[in-house]
Amino acid sequence: MRIGAASDRSLLVSFGDEISPQATRAVWRMTAALAGARGIVNLHPAFASVLVEFDPRFHSHHEIESLIRDRIEEAPEDEPAASRLVEIPVHYGGARGPDLEDVARYHSLPPRRVIELHSSVEYEVAFVGFATCFPYLAGLPAELATPRLAAPRKHVAAGSVAIASSQAGIYPLASPGGWRIIGRTPLRLFDPAGEPPPLVRMGDRVRFVPIGEGGR
């Protein structure tokens, strides 16, 4: 674990430079240990780090670093409780998945095989960020690792199912974005009136289920 100043009001806690299950679980443990801690304003988990924001009017970097080290030392090292499995129905390809054909060509695969690979595994919600309730999913098959678009789209529809590099994700709200869109789910990932509002949360497992004719 490395701790360093990220700004005048934040510290970055890092668990290595690579995306790995070990780093992801360390992030989960740290986030749980610091949740609600006095003096901390916000937590921003990522694949292998947690950005810890505090109010510099009342606390110094040194005080917050001491708090972080105390909390993580006291945190249980047990595996997290069994996570929920959330099934996400997906219409692949066509207008809902405009990049499916390009992804297939990039890997010299038929589109059907891309769908099979993408829906063949269980993903873990490593963390939620970027936009309201955007889940970053670990576990994309290596055969589907694909670069982002050269230029991001100005509009990506809510529910778009996407991949970028070795990651997978789902756009909960309409927004700009540069990930490859291969499908769309009819489910709402974010419902302000829901309890809790997000459909998926950090630590959940996700499986995509093809729907529609031919899974598209």
N, C-alpha and C positions, 0 to 999 in steps of 0.2 A: 504494500500500500504506500502510495506517495501522496503527500499533501503539499500544495503550493498555492501562493496567492494568484488569483486570476484577475482581480481588479481591486479597487479600494474597498469593496463591500462583498467580496466573494472569495472562496477557496475552492480549488479543484482537487477532489480526491480521486486518484487514478489507481486502477488495478491491472496495470499492464497496457501494452500497446496493441494487443490483438483481440479480436472478437472470439470469445470462447465460453463454454458453459460455466467454467470456473469463475471467470470475470463477471458474467451475468449474475450468478448467484451471490457473489460478493457485493454487487450493486444492490440487489434485493435486500440483503442483510443490512447494508449500510442505510438504505432508505428507510427501512422499518425501524432501525435503531435511532435515527434522528428525527423521525416524524413526531411533531409536537414539542420538540425540545425548545426550551426557553432561549430566546436570543436568535433563533434561526427564522428568517423571513420566508424562505422558499427553498425547495430542493428540485434539481433538474437532473434526473438520472439519464444515463446514456448506456451504450453497450458495455463499456468498460470503465466508466467514471461517473461521479456524481458532483455536480456544481452546487455548492452550498452558499446561499446568499444570506447575509446578516446585515443588521443596521449598524453602521460604523459610528453612529453617535453614542452608542451605548456599549459597544464591544470592539475589541481589537482582534486582529488576525490571530495573535497568540492565544487569546482566550477561547476563540472558536475552535482553533486547532486542538487545544487541550480538551475541550468538550467532545470533539469528534473522537479523539483517541480514547477517552474514558467510555463513551457510549459503545464504541465498537468492541472494546475489551469486555464490556459487560453483556454484550448481545449474545444470545444463545447460538451455538454453532450447529444446531439441529437442522435437518433438511426442512424446508418450508412445508406447511400442510398441503395435502393433495389439492392440486389446482383444478379449476373447472375446465371441462372440455366444451368449447363453443363451436358448433357447426355453422359454417357460413355458406349458404347457397350462392352459386355464381353462374351467371350467363357469360360464357366465354366467347370471345371473338366478335365479329361484326361491328356494328356501331358502338356496342358496349365495350368492346375490347379491340380498339383500332391498331394496337401494336402486336397483336398475337402473330400475325403473318410475318412481320419483320423479325420477331424473336425466333420464330421457327426457321426462317432463312439464315439468320445469324448462326444458328447451331446446326444447320443442315438436317433439320428434323421436320417431319410432317406436323402440322398444327395439332392434330389429334394426340401426338406423343407429348407435346408441350403441356397440353391439358392433363394428360395422364400423370406426368411427372409432378406437375404443380399440385395436383389434388391427391397425390399418393402418400403424403407424409403429414405428420402432426408438427405444427409450428409452436414455438413458445413466444409469448409476448414478452420480449426482453425489456421494453419500456414503452411509455406512451409520451409523445411529444410532437414537436414541429407545429402542429395545429391541434385544435381541441380534440382530444381523444384519438389522435392518429397512432395506431399500434405498429411498432416496429417489430417484425416477426423474424426470429432466428430459425433456421432449419431449411432454407431453400435448397433443393437438390443442386449439387455442384454443376450438373449438366445444363442448368438454366441461368447461371450467373451471366448477366448481360449489362453492358454499360448503360448509364443514363442517356436520355436524349441529348443531342448536341445543344439544342435550345429548348428550354422549358415551354410547355404550353401555357397560354394565358388563362385557360379555363379547363379544369378537370372536374367531371361530375362527381357529386357525392356518391359514395358507395363503390367508386372505382377500385378494382383490385389490381395491384401493381407490383413490379419487381424493379430492382436497381442494384447493380453489382451482385453481392451475395445476400441481399436482403429482400424481404417481401413486406408488403404493407397494404393498408386499405385507407382511402381518403374518406374521412367521416363527413366532411363538408365540401362544398364546391370551392375550389381554390386554384391558383396557379400551381404547376408542378412539372418536374422533369423526369419522373419515373415512367417506365414502360407500362402502359395500361393494357392488360390482357383480358379483362372481364369486368363485370360489375355485379354487385349484390343488391337485391331489393331491400335488405335489412337496413335499419337506421342504426348507425353505430353510436350516435349521440342524440339523446332525447332529454332536453332540459327538465322535462317533467318526470323523467324516470327516477327510480330509486334502486341502485345509484344510477346517475345519468349515463355513464358509458356502458356499451354492450360488452366490451372486453376490457380487462384490466391487467396490469403488470403481473406476470406469473401464470396467467391463464394459458391453456393450450388451445390451438385453433386448427380445425380441419376444414378445407374447402370441399364443397360438394357440387359437382357440375349439375346444372338443371337446364331444362329446355331440350328441344330436339337436338340430338347429337351432343348434348352437354354444352350447347352454345346458344 
